Amino acid sequence: MHVRVGPRAQRQRLTAVIVLVGSLAVGCSGRACGYGFDVHWRGEPESTDSIRVSWTIDPSPPVAGRPIVARLTLRDADQKPVAGARLRLEGLMSHPGMAPVTAAVTDRGNGEYDAPLQFTMAGDWILLVTGELPDGMPFTQQIEINGVRPAS
Amino acid sequence: MNILRVPLLGAFLRWRHARPVLQSFLLLVSLAVVLHGLFGPQLAPRNLATVLTSIHWRGLLIVAIVAVGNLFCTACPMVLARDVSRRVFHPALRWPRWLRGKWLGLALLVAVLFSYELFDLWSRPRATALLVVAYFGLAIVIDTLFKGASFCKHLCPIGQFNFAASTMSPTELRIVDRETCRSCKTSDCIKGRPAEAGHHERGPAEAGHYVQRGCELGLFLPMKVGNLDCTMCLDCVHACPHDNIALATRTPGAELLERGRRSGIGRLPQRADLAALAVVFTFAALVSAFAMTGPAYAVEQRLAATIGARSEWAVLAIIFLVSVLVAPALLLTGASAFTRAFAETRGSLRGTILTYAYALIPIGLGIWVAHYGFHLLTGVLTIVPVVQSAVIDAFGRALLGDPLWGWVGLQPGAVFPIQLGCVLLGAAGSLAMVQAISQRDQPSRPVLAAAPWLVVVLMIATAALWILSQPMEMRAVSVLG
């Protein structure tokens, strides 16, 4: 059956569609697409289950193309240092398609670990620390390094 | 050369199910993007949603347009989805006359580019997946309500981008023999081939009552010129009972110099919306490339401090407003005024802008290719480990082997000469087009008439080269905190 619809009704339907899509867009912007992190180069303790991780970058702020050291400190729930973990570190840019950097992680004792690396490009990086804890449990930690500066 | 006559390739394109096959492939890719984006790791370099859209899809889309034609629209999975939905829901409405043209699509194109920068979509797999879902939803809703290809023609921001870019493509669908069209009694290329022979009173392309639909975008092939509004769906090829339509090679950009009336479009110099599309296409290329450089963040911070803004959207809105509206308006108005003064033409200020605006498309395309080509070439191999990783996420086993995260692409420095070539080639195209327009419209003083527009093109090219030479700074968080 062919129903003839007047221009007024057409406009109302179209308005409904636009409102629906607009609502979806606004909803998306508020939740999944939110932004507003601070630029930081020193990490507050972050917890992955029973392990608390804090970290620093030296020198800070980091500069692309210059060597830096990422220093991680691992402590358990009782604040005791976690030594003897076997860790790997990868640096990824937040933008896909860029070359990652990898670093060997050295256990300095007392729950402290050093990873010398070099960011290849300015911008926002994510350090992905993976490995095994002394008790054999897998360990993963993601650290955001925002605002690596370009070499002047 | 008629590509439809090339062995194998031509046979495939003439096969009635060629498009659904291509669309089905992209539909599966879209499904993978959505599922991995929603449920996979929210780490942009390791998620299909962000890698495939930001690196491969954008790059391949623009490369395909330059090398062949509007292939993404040919294989658009959203059209397949809406075709399926139309088997259940038959559209009853016509797209409102007051909404016809490119203004709405243009606004959506700017909104998408703005959102991409504001929400840093390249770094947010879940948001990217939701955007894909929303895009599909909008296409299905619109084309379930409205007849023809209303979404493609009037709304789709990707489509509008592709239409503008494909004016520079080396191929176009056009008739082979004009006499054959003159003697044609059925006009199936636009009306479609009806189920019952001789039944043509339903008007253009109302799918569902036809064994083969005609052009849903209202392009009547005998009067069709160029690629504007052509999705290269090949419906006209399949519908023509005389086998009189070719996918022909041609001179890229030559269609922009045609002043005559063209089917479904009208006359280019009378279409302010299409001229605006050409201008936004060009200047948005600059903004999009600029947004990922170090100086862009410095500008954002300085602007925020000047106006006291604490959120990024206000600052970005000003940057977009100035870059794609105010600056182009001033530049083009100035160039038009100088052309009228130098060449002593009787054409109006607006008419001169509408005539010359299309000459900016080649340089705009050059900048888009340089930008998207950079990401494609530097990250082309990342698809391998990300797919391997997605398979592990999906099946729990390394069916394609352990991810080869070291596979990336060319070094950024190696790509710069290619970017340089793209911009210079685009600039040369725009300069040639300006010269051709001035010789056609102001034959007594072509050099003086062209001079202001040559300056505009050179300014855009210089800005593009400066931007591309800046250090990249891939930021995914607001610099304003």
Interface residues (C-beta under 8 A of the other chain):
Chain A: H2 V3 V5 P7 Q10 R11 R13 L14 V17 L20 V21 L24 A25 C28 S29 A32 C33 G34 Y35 G36 F37 D38 V39 A64 E90 L92 M93 S94 H95 P96 G97 M98 A99 P100 M121 A122 G123 D124 I126 L128 Q142 E144 N146 G147 P150 A151
Chain B: L43 A44 P45 R46 N47 T50 V51 S54 I55 A92 L93 P96 L99 S115 L118 F119 D120 L121 W122 S123 R124 R126 A127 L130 L131 A134 G137 L138 V141 I142 L145 M292 G294 S311 E312 H375 T378 G379 T382 V386 W405 G406 V408 G409 P412 P471 M472 E473 M474 R475 A476 V477 S478 V479 G481
